[in-house]
Amino acid sequence: MTLKKLTALCLGAGLAMSAPVALAGDKMTGDMTHQTNMDHKAMGHGGMGHAMHAHGPIGVMGRHLLPKGKVMLGYRFGHMSMDGLRLGTSDLTADQAATTQPNRFAGMPGMPPTLRVIPDSMTTEMHMISAMYGLSDNVTVMAMVPYIEKDMTAITYQGPVGTTVLGTSKRHSEGLGDIRIGATMGLLTKGPHRLNATLGLSLPTGSITETGQMFTPMGMRPTRRLGYAMQLGSGTYDLRPALTYQASKGAISYGAQLRGTIRLGSNDEGYSLGDEIAATAWVSYRAAPWVSLSGRAEAARLGRIDGIDVNIGGASPGADPLSYGGDRVTLFAGADFSPQQGLLKGHKFGVELGVPVYQDLNGPMLKTDWMLGLAWRTSF
């Protein structure tokens, strides 16, 4: 199945649901009062409470519009676990990669003909603080500051050929990621239907010159620049546009989003990460006034790296810009909690777990195993 078809399925799953809702007419406007966590009439902002507090998955940004003068503060934690190699849609063992996959740098002094330093597993964790402000009832501005930690384990094979394992090594990087700023604007509100447009800008605040100790096939441990996946930022200004549709019927809300990442030129090290396009669709059910459950599907395509950092090299797939990128389809399940009383009243908590069901990687590269998101937010 091509990504084009998968993307259409993801968008269609959300958009196709708008037909029966539209047939329900004005009755849906009244039903929307069940989709808020606060009585917005008491706040003096009328129907804007729908945009501010409509329930949905925490993994979809750009759903919220705040009333003028309102502030929302939040914290998000993200974890992604990667394990095992994949080339295209087929898994690849470390031995296979070390004996059959060509080394991009073969022919250069000391470089073997095939890959000899093979990534085994990797985890990425992100802590992100965010702030949103209602510039008007129809425009919300935002800023997000991430702190990123990455850890990778790699297997080093002895010498230029063969399957004798010399040992393993660990690599680590952490620090400030790329800060994001942006604005979400309401394009259309008709009954329970809403359409928002988001335009974000990612600033090159994350490091792209992280270094670590390597373990070479000759048993040496020099300090070199880490591979592209271990860097903390893109090094470029990146546009992040998105178009988000959402609606609701009674206790059920649903929607779809198309988003992208567009790299604006090359960074100071001579390359740019691949552009990205993703489509997602979701449905959410409010099981009780204080909890909602959600299911979501996302199809994403990430392009290859354009250019090369001359300081990144070695007999590892992580040093080859052409090994990056590919297609992925992920299914998510989540929950959102809104305590109705006590000290936690007015605070919201969310969780979302994702598992890829399809990966077609340009590789050989590590495949994604699972991902987890946690979120807290409050508004005043």
C-alpha positions, 0 to 999 in steps of 0.5 A: 500500500502506498503512502498516498493511499494510506494518507487518504485513508487517514484523512478520510476516516475523519472527514467522512464522518462529517456527512452524518453530522451535517445532516443533523442540522442545528441540533448539533450546536446544542450538543456541543455544550457537552464537549467543554470542561468548563461552563464558558457562558460563566466565563463570558466568552460564549461558544469559544469554549468549544475551541478551547476545551474540545477533547481529543488526542494530545498528540495533535497540535493546533486544535485549540483556540483560546478566548482573547486574553486567556493563557494556557501553560503546558508540559509534555513528555515524549519517549520514543523507542527504536530497536532493530534494523529495517531496509524498505519493509524488511527487517535486517539483522546486524550480521546481514548489515555488516556483510551485505550493505555497502559503506558509502565511504568505501575507498577512503583511507581505512574504510571497509567495503561494508557497514561495520558499526551497526546501530542496535537500539535508540531511545529519544526523550523530550521534555517540552514547556509550552505557552499559548495566548489568545491574541483574539477570539480567533487567533492564538499564538504559542511558543514551545521550548524542548529539552532532548535526550538521546541514547544509542547502542551500537555493535562494532564488528572486527576488521573489514569483513566477517561476523566477529563482534568486537564489542558494543558502544553507547552514545549520548547527547542532550540539550536544548532542541529547536524552539518553536513559535507559531499561531493558530487561526480559526478559518471556519466555525459552523455549528459543531464544525471547526477548521483551523490553520496553523503556521509555525516556525522552528528556530535553529536553537538545537545543536548540530555539532554533538560529539561522542566516543566511537568504537571502530572496527580496528578497536580504536575509540576516537571522539568524533561528531555523532550521526545525524539522528543523534543531533539535537536540532535541524540547524535550519529555520523550518516552516510548520504549516497545518490544517485541522478539521474537527467536529463533534456529536454528543459525547463523540468528537472527531477530526483530521489534520494535514501538517508539514515541515519545510526546511528553509535552506541548508544549515551551517554544516552543509545539509538540511534534514528531509521535509515531512508531510503527515496526515492524521485522523482521530475519534474521541469519546467522553466516557465521563465528565472527567475522562475521554478516550481517543483512537488515532491513525497517522501516516507520515513521510520523511524525506532523505537528508539533502547534502552532507556534513563532512565531519560525520563519517564512518562505516555506519548507516547513521553517517549516510544522509541517504539512509534517512527518511521513509514512510510510517503509519502509526496507530495511537490510543490515548486518554485525557483526564480533567479532575472536577474537584479538589486541588487538581480542578482546572488542570488537565492530564493526557496520555497517548501510546503509539505503535507503528503498523507499517514502516518503509525505510530508506535505511538500513536504519533503526525502526520505531518500536513504540512511542509514549506521550504524557501531557499536563496543561492548565489555563487562566 
